[in-house]
Amino acid sequence: AEELRAQQVVDEFKADMGMAEADEPLGQESVEEETIDVPEDEEIEEPSKTIGKQRNKSE
């Protein structure tokens, strides 16, 4: 049940992002957002790695 709820929140968030980016039919949006989500995750990971490296250097 919790997983389903989390998925709904993510879907709603993605829908909001899609609406802000472009006015497209919801059906198309869902497919596009899924494809866009993969690169976004990678981009979010990269800064984390950079921050980790910076912390190591500081210590």
DSSP file (Angstrom, degrees, kcal/mol; ACC not computed):
  #  RESIDUE AA STRUCTURE BP1 BP2  ACC     N-H-->O    O-->H-N    N-H-->O    O-->H-N    TCO  KAPPA ALPHA  PHI   PSI    X-CA   Y-CA   Z-CA
    1    1 A A     >        0   0    0      0, 0.0     4,-2.2     0, 0.0     5,-0.2   0.000 360.0 360.0 360.0 -42.5    0.0    0.0    0.0
    2    2 A E  H  >  +     0   0    0      1,-0.2     4,-2.7     2,-0.2     5,-0.2   0.915 360.0  52.1 -63.3 -41.8    2.8    2.4    0.9
    3    3 A E  H  > S+     0   0    0      1,-0.2     4,-2.7     2,-0.2    -1,-0.2   0.930 109.1  50.2 -60.1 -44.6    4.6    1.7   -2.4
    4    4 A L  H  > S+     0   0    0      1,-0.2     4,-2.2     2,-0.2    -1,-0.2   0.923 110.7  49.4 -59.5 -44.5    1.4    2.5   -4.3
    5    5 A R  H  X S+     0   0    0     -4,-2.2     4,-2.2     1,-0.2    -1,-0.2   0.926 111.1  49.0 -62.1 -45.0    1.0    5.7   -2.5
    6    6 A A  H  X S+     0   0    0     -4,-2.7     4,-2.5     1,-0.2    -1,-0.2   0.914 109.5  52.8 -60.5 -42.4    4.6    6.7   -3.2
    7    7 A Q  H  X S+     0   0    0     -4,-2.7     4,-2.9     1,-0.2    -1,-0.2   0.898 107.5  52.0 -61.0 -40.1    4.1    5.9   -6.8
    8    8 A Q  H  X S+     0   0    0     -4,-2.2     4,-2.9     2,-0.2    -1,-0.2   0.930 109.4  49.0 -62.1 -44.6    1.0    8.1   -6.9
    9    9 A V  H  X S+     0   0    0     -4,-2.2     4,-2.6     2,-0.2    -2,-0.2   0.927 112.8  47.6 -61.0 -45.1    3.0   11.0   -5.5
   10   10 A V  H  X S+     0   0    0     -4,-2.5     4,-3.0     2,-0.2    -2,-0.2   0.928 112.1  49.9 -62.0 -45.2    5.8   10.5   -8.0
   11   11 A D  H  X S+     0   0    0     -4,-2.9     4,-2.8     1,-0.2    -2,-0.2   0.925 111.3  48.8 -60.3 -44.4    3.3   10.3  -10.9
   12   12 A E  H  X S+     0   0    0     -4,-2.9     4,-2.4     2,-0.2    -1,-0.2   0.924 112.1  48.7 -61.3 -43.6    1.6   13.5   -9.7
   13   13 A F  H  X S+     0   0    0     -4,-2.6     4,-2.5     2,-0.2    -2,-0.2   0.929 111.9  48.8 -62.2 -45.1    4.9   15.3   -9.4
   14   14 A K  H  X S+     0   0    0     -4,-3.0     4,-3.0     1,-0.2    -1,-0.2   0.911 110.0  52.2 -60.9 -42.1    5.9   14.1  -12.9
   15   15 A A  H  X S+     0   0    0     -4,-2.8     4,-2.7     2,-0.2    -1,-0.2   0.917 109.0  50.2 -61.4 -42.7    2.6   15.2  -14.3
   16   16 A D  H  X S+     0   0    0     -4,-2.4     4,-2.3     2,-0.2    -2,-0.2   0.943 111.9  47.5 -60.0 -47.5    3.1   18.7  -12.7
   17   17 A M  H  X S+     0   0    0     -4,-2.5     4,-2.1     1,-0.2    -2,-0.2   0.933 112.3  50.0 -59.6 -46.0    6.6   18.9  -14.3
   18   18 A G  H  X S+     0   0    0     -4,-3.0     4,-3.1     1,-0.2    -1,-0.2   0.913 109.5  51.0 -59.9 -43.9    5.2   17.8  -17.6
   19   19 A M  H  < S+     0   0    0     -4,-2.7    -1,-0.2     1,-0.2    -2,-0.2   0.912 110.9  48.6 -61.2 -42.0    2.5   20.4  -17.6
   20   20 A A  H  < S+     0   0    0     -4,-2.3    -1,-0.2    -5,-0.2    -2,-0.2   0.860 116.0  44.5 -66.4 -34.6    4.9   23.1  -16.8
   21   21 A E  H  < S-     0   0    0     -4,-2.1     2,-0.3     1,-0.3    -2,-0.2   0.932 127.3  -8.6 -78.3 -46.1    7.2   22.0  -19.6
   22   22 A A     <  -     0   0    0     -4,-3.1     2,-1.2    -5,-0.2    -1,-0.3  -0.999  57.9-119.0-154.9 151.1    4.7   21.4  -22.4
   23   23 A D        +     0   0    0     -2,-0.3    -4,-0.1    -3,-0.1    -3,-0.0  -0.742  57.7 142.5 -92.5  90.2    1.0   21.2  -23.1
   24   24 A E        -     0   0    0     -2,-1.2    -2,-0.1    -6,-0.1     5,-0.0  -0.888  59.0 -82.8-126.5 158.6    0.6   17.7  -24.4
   25   25 A P     >  -     0   0    0      0, 0.0     4,-2.4     0, 0.0     3,-0.2  -0.277  42.0-118.7 -57.0 145.1   -2.1   15.0  -23.9
   26   26 A L  H  > S+     0   0    0      1,-0.2     4,-2.5     2,-0.2     5,-0.2   0.884 111.4  57.9 -56.3 -41.6   -1.7   13.2  -20.6
   27   27 A G  H  > S+     0   0    0      1,-0.2     4,-1.3     2,-0.2    -1,-0.2   0.941 110.9  41.2 -55.1 -50.8   -1.3    9.8  -22.4
   28   28 A Q  H  > S+     0   0    0      1,-0.2     4,-2.5    -3,-0.2    -1,-0.2   0.910 111.5  58.2 -63.2 -42.1    1.8   11.1  -24.4
   29   29 A E  H  X S+     0   0    0     -4,-2.4     4,-3.6     1,-0.2     5,-0.3   0.925 101.0  54.5 -54.7 -50.3    3.1   12.9  -21.3
   30   30 A S  H  X S+     0   0    0     -4,-2.5     4,-2.0     1,-0.2    -1,-0.2   0.915 111.1  44.8 -53.6 -47.7    3.3    9.7  -19.2
   31   31 A V  H  X S+     0   0    0     -4,-1.3     4,-1.8    -5,-0.2    -1,-0.2   0.926 115.7  47.4 -64.0 -44.0    5.4    7.9  -21.7
   32   32 A E  H  X S+     0   0    0     -4,-2.5     4,-2.7     1,-0.2     5,-0.2   0.944 109.8  51.9 -63.9 -47.5    7.7   10.9  -22.3
   33   33 A E  H  X S+     0   0    0     -4,-3.6     4,-2.4     1,-0.2    -1,-0.2   0.897 106.9  54.3 -57.6 -41.0    8.1   11.6  -18.5
   34   34 A E  H  X S+     0   0    0     -4,-2.0     4,-0.8    -5,-0.3    -1,-0.2   0.924 111.3  45.0 -59.3 -43.5    9.2    7.9  -18.0
   35   35 A T  H >< S+     0   0    0     -4,-1.8     3,-0.5     1,-0.2    -2,-0.2   0.903 114.5  48.1 -67.2 -40.4   11.9    8.3  -20.7
   36   36 A I  H 3X S+     0   0    0     -4,-2.7     4,-1.8     1,-0.2    -1,-0.2   0.826  99.6  69.8 -69.2 -30.0   13.0   11.6  -19.3
   37   37 A D  H 3X S+     0   0    0     -4,-2.4     4,-2.2    -5,-0.2    -1,-0.2   0.840  90.8  59.8 -60.0 -34.7   13.2   10.3  -15.8
   38   38 A V  H <X S+     0   0    0     -4,-0.8     4,-1.8    -3,-0.5    -1,-0.2   0.966 107.7  41.7 -63.5 -54.1   16.2    8.0  -16.4
   39   39 A P  H  > S+     0   0    0      0, 0.0     4,-2.4     0, 0.0    -1,-0.2   0.894 112.2  57.4 -59.4 -37.4   18.6   10.8  -17.5
   40   40 A E  H  X S+     0   0    0     -4,-1.8     4,-2.2     1,-0.2    -2,-0.2   0.921 104.1  51.5 -59.4 -43.9   17.3   13.0  -14.7
   41   41 A D  H  X S+     0   0    0     -4,-2.2     4,-1.9     1,-0.2    -1,-0.2   0.923 109.8  49.7 -58.8 -44.1   18.2   10.3  -12.1
   42   42 A E  H  X S+     0   0    0     -4,-1.8     4,-2.0     1,-0.2    -1,-0.2   0.911 109.3  51.7 -62.2 -41.7   21.7   10.1  -13.5
   43   43 A E  H  < S+     0   0    0     -4,-2.4    -1,-0.2     1,-0.2    -2,-0.2   0.891 108.7  50.8 -62.8 -38.8   22.1   13.8  -13.3
   44   44 A I  H  X S+     0   0    0     -4,-2.2     4,-1.0     1,-0.2    -1,-0.2   0.866 108.5  53.1 -67.5 -34.6   21.0   13.9   -9.7
   45   45 A E  H  X S+     0   0    0     -4,-1.9     4,-2.0    -5,-0.2    -2,-0.2   0.903  99.7  62.7 -66.7 -40.9   23.6   11.2   -8.9
   46   46 A E  H  X S+     0   0    0     -4,-2.0     4,-2.3     1,-0.2     5,-0.2   0.918 101.1  48.4 -56.4 -52.1   26.5   13.0  -10.4
   47   47 A P  H  > S+     0   0    0      0, 0.0     4,-2.9     0, 0.0    -1,-0.2   0.890 108.9  56.3 -56.5 -37.5   26.4   16.1   -8.0
   48   48 A S  H  X S+     0   0    0     -4,-1.0     4,-2.4     1,-0.2    -2,-0.2   0.935 107.6  47.5 -59.1 -45.9   26.2   13.6   -5.1
   49   49 A K  H  X S+     0   0    0     -4,-2.0     4,-2.3     1,-0.2    -1,-0.2   0.910 111.7  50.8 -62.0 -41.5   29.4   11.9   -6.2
   50   50 A T  H  X S+     0   0    0     -4,-2.3     4,-2.4     1,-0.2    -2,-0.2   0.927 109.8  49.5 -62.5 -44.1   31.1   15.3   -6.6
   51   51 A I  H  X S+     0   0    0     -4,-2.9     4,-2.4     1,-0.2    -1,-0.2   0.912 109.3  53.0 -61.9 -41.3   30.1   16.4   -3.2
   52   52 A G  H  X S+     0   0    0     -4,-2.4     4,-2.0     1,-0.2    -1,-0.2   0.915 109.5  48.2 -59.7 -44.0   31.4   13.1   -1.8
   53   53 A K  H  X S+     0   0    0     -4,-2.3     4,-2.2     1,-0.2    -1,-0.2   0.917 110.4  51.5 -63.4 -43.2   34.8   13.7   -3.4
   54   54 A Q  H  X S+     0   0    0     -4,-2.4     4,-2.2     1,-0.2    -1,-0.2   0.904 108.6  51.4 -61.4 -40.8   35.0   17.3   -2.1
   55   55 A R  H  X S+     0   0    0     -4,-2.4     4,-2.2     1,-0.2    -1,-0.2   0.914 108.0  52.6 -63.1 -42.0   34.3   16.0    1.4
   56   56 A N  H  < S+     0   0    0     -4,-2.0    -1,-0.2     1,-0.2    -2,-0.2   0.924 109.3  49.0 -59.5 -44.7   37.1   13.5    1.1
   57   57 A K  H  < S+     0   0    0     -4,-2.2    -1,-0.2     1,-0.2    -2,-0.2   0.905 108.1  54.1 -63.3 -41.1   39.5   16.2    0.1
   58   58 A S  H  <        0   0    0     -4,-2.2    -1,-0.2     1,-0.3    -2,-0.2   0.921 360.0 360.0 -59.8 -44.1   38.5   18.5    3.0
   59   59 A E     <        0   0    0     -4,-2.2    -1,-0.3    -5,-0.1    -2,-0.2   0.507 360.0 360.0 -72.3 360.0   39.2   15.7    5.5
